[in-house]
Amino acid sequence: MINRITLLLFIGLAFWGCEEEQNTTPPVNKWWEDYKYSSYMDLGSDSLVGEIPPELGDYTNLTYLDLKSNQLTGSIPSELGNLMNLTYLDLSQNELTGSIPLEIGNLSNLENFHLYNNQLTGSIPPEIGNLTNLTRLALSENQFTGSIFEIMNLTNLGTLYLNENQFTGSIPPEIGNLTNLTWLDIKKNQLTGYIPSEIGNLTNLIYLDLHRNQLTGSIPLEIGNLSNMIQMYLNENQFTGSIPPEIGNLTNLTSLRLDDNQLTGEIPSEIGNLTNLTSLNLNYNQLTGSMPPEISNMTNLRYLYLRSNQLSGSIPPEIGNLSNLDRLYLNINQFTGSIPSEIGNLTNLTLLYLHENQLTGSIPPEIGNLTNLTYLDLSNNQFSGIIPDEICNQGDSSPTLTGNKLCPPYPSCVEDYVGEQDTSDCP
């Protein structure tokens, strides 16, 4: 009897426990409640989910609000406009949608405002122009549309990220008012029109990236005023005209990209003033004339890209001064003459592309000094004579030599790579 009672009691307790478990729901995590009277809320990378609660608008003591790198969804609540003491607001790297609420314009003490890498849409509201204390604004990697004009009176801005959106229209001349800018990134939008000459007022700029827009016209001469510039990217636009000689004033530049435009004329000799350059890319333009020997002054160059232009004349022997070069692309031009023996000084080269030119003469034995080459393409020129045995010093390189006038016998290391040769003039 006692065992039976004990069993029934156990079953009853077990059933009650299951029922209790089934009816229990986890409490809502109101992560914001602990900060009611705080001035500092840093919950970045804290695995937060759900929407930003409108109740945050009651936390008017906040001066610092960081919710970046979570999984927050929904729109930015307009109630955040009540946080008049905020100096720092970071909602970046979430999954926020909708537009920037107009009430954000109330945050007149804001100095740092980050919304990058969300799914925000709509245009920049005029009210953002009220945030005149902003020093850093990051709206990149969203789906914003419309003009960038509303930002042009934020004269305290030091860094401005508008890249990877769908902004349209032109770069307003008023951008010249942002004289405190050191960093300007507007790449990968749909901007049209010219670069305004007022860009030359931004003499504190060290970084300018306008690439992959639809900008037209010539590169303004005033670009030469930006003497503090370290990196400048104007590639993948529709710029025409010549490269202004004033670009030689940017003596602090380490990286310059003007590729994928419609630039014409000669490479200015003043480019040789850019002795701090490590990368120069002029690929895919319509540049003519010869390679200026002054390029040899840029002894810090590691990457020199001149492919797919209409450059002519010989490869200057001074190129041998660029002993730090890692990659040299001179292919798809109209270069003539022979490869200078000084090419053998470029012992750090890993990639050398000279194909599809009109180069003649024999391959210099000094090419065997390039023992770090992983790829050598001399195809589709008019090279003649014997291939020097020194070409086999290149280790893992598999040279492409087809489409020349090279004579057998061929060194064993290149027998499989000579392809078709016009041997009609061979002995």
HUTA-V780335 format. One record per helix or strand. SS is the DSSP state (@ for helix, = for strand). FROM is the first residue (numbers start at 0). TO is the last residue. If there is no record, write none. Layout:
ss/from/to
SS/FROM/TO
SS/FROM/TO
This chain:
ss/from/to
@/1/22
@/32/34
=/39/41
=/48/50
@/53/57
=/63/65
=/70/72
@/77/81
=/87/89
@/101/105
=/111/113
@/125/129
=/135/137
=/144/145
@/148/150
=/158/160
=/165/166
@/172/176
=/182/184
=/191/192
@/196/200
=/206/208
=/213/214
@/220/224
=/230/232
@/244/248
=/254/256
=/265/265
@/268/272
=/278/280
=/287/287
@/292/296
=/302/304
=/311/312
@/316/320
=/326/328
=/333/334
@/340/344
=/350/352
@/364/368
=/374/376
=/383/385
@/388/393
=/399/399
=/403/406
@/411/413
=/420/420
